[in-house]
Amino acid sequence: MPFRWEHLLSGEGLFTGTSLALALYFARQAATRVTLTRRAITRRIPLGATRTVALRQLMSVSTSGRAGNALILLYHPDRGDGMLDLDDVRSLVLPALDEQDALQSYLEAQVPA
């Protein structure tokens, strides 16, 4: 019996593909590492870019509940000469973490008033 593409396009194939994609997404989120130092926070994603944001760059800290309970950091990027580009705003999304409330409180205290 030849391979039938209709089987993959059925509801069963769609369910399997969606389940696999979600499993990979959440496995990547679970493997993400966040490091906090006195001056910066770093997010390391497996097979992805490492991003470090100095605490002096922070503009705001908030939570989002769409895909877990993620922390969203808005910050001004560094221009490269030690100054911040106040015309540009970027975001860094941190996955749900242990002791997330304490981290959020600490980061909010670092945001300039």
N, C-alpha and C positions, 0 to 999 in steps of 0.2 A: 504494500500500500504506500503510495507516494506521500511525502510530507504535505500537509494541508495548512495553508496560511490562514484559512478561516478559523482554525482552532485558536491561533494566537490572538485574533481580533475579537474573539468571543468574550463574554463577561469573565470567564475563567482566566484568560490570558491577561486581561486588564487588571483583574484583582491581583494576580501573581506579580505583574510588573510594578504596580503601585506599592504592594507590600515590600518588594525588594528595594525599591527606591527609598521608601520611608525607613526601612531597617538600616540602609547604608547611611542615610542622613543622621539618624539618631546615634549610630555607632561612632560616626565622626564627631558629633557633639560630645559624646561621652569621653572620647579620647582627647579632647581639647584640654590643654593645660594653661592655667592662668597663674602668673607670678606677680606678686606685689612686693615692691621694694619701697624704701623711704622716698624715692624720687619719681618712680615710674610704675606702670602696670604693663605687663607683657602677656599677649595671647599667642599661644603656639597651637596651630591646627595641623594634624597629620596630613601630609601631602599638600600643604598649603603654606601661605606666607606667614611669617612671624611678624606681628605688629606690636611695637612698643610706643606707648603714649606717656610723656612726662606729665606728672600731676599738675604742673603749672599750666599745661595746655588745656585742661578741662574747662568746659563751658557749662555743661549740665549732666546730671545723672538721673536716669529714669528706668522704670521696668516696663516690660512688654510681655503679655501673656499669650501671644499667638502660638508660638511653638515652644512651650515650656515657659518658665518664668525667667526670661533673659534680662540682663542688665544692659542698658544702652547708654554709652558714653558719647556725648558730643564734645568735640574738641577743635581747637584751632591748630592747623599743622605748622610745623617749624619751617621757616623759609630757607634754612640752611646756614644763615649767618648768626644764629642764636636768637633771632627775633621771631615772633609769632605772626603769621599771616591772619590778621583779624578780619579780612574780607572773605575768607574761606572757612567753611565749617565741614568737618568730616565726622563720621560715626564709627564706633567700635562696638560690636555686639559681643557680649560675653554670655556663655551658656549658663544655665542654672547651676549654682555652686552651693557647696556646704557653707553654712554661715554667711549666706548671701546678704541678709539684713545688716549684719555687722559691717560687711564690706561696703554696702551701699551707704551706710551712715558715715563711714570713714571717708569715702570718696566725696560725698556731698560736703563734708567739712573742708575738703581741699579746694572746692570751687570758689573762686573769688566772688565776693559779694558785690 
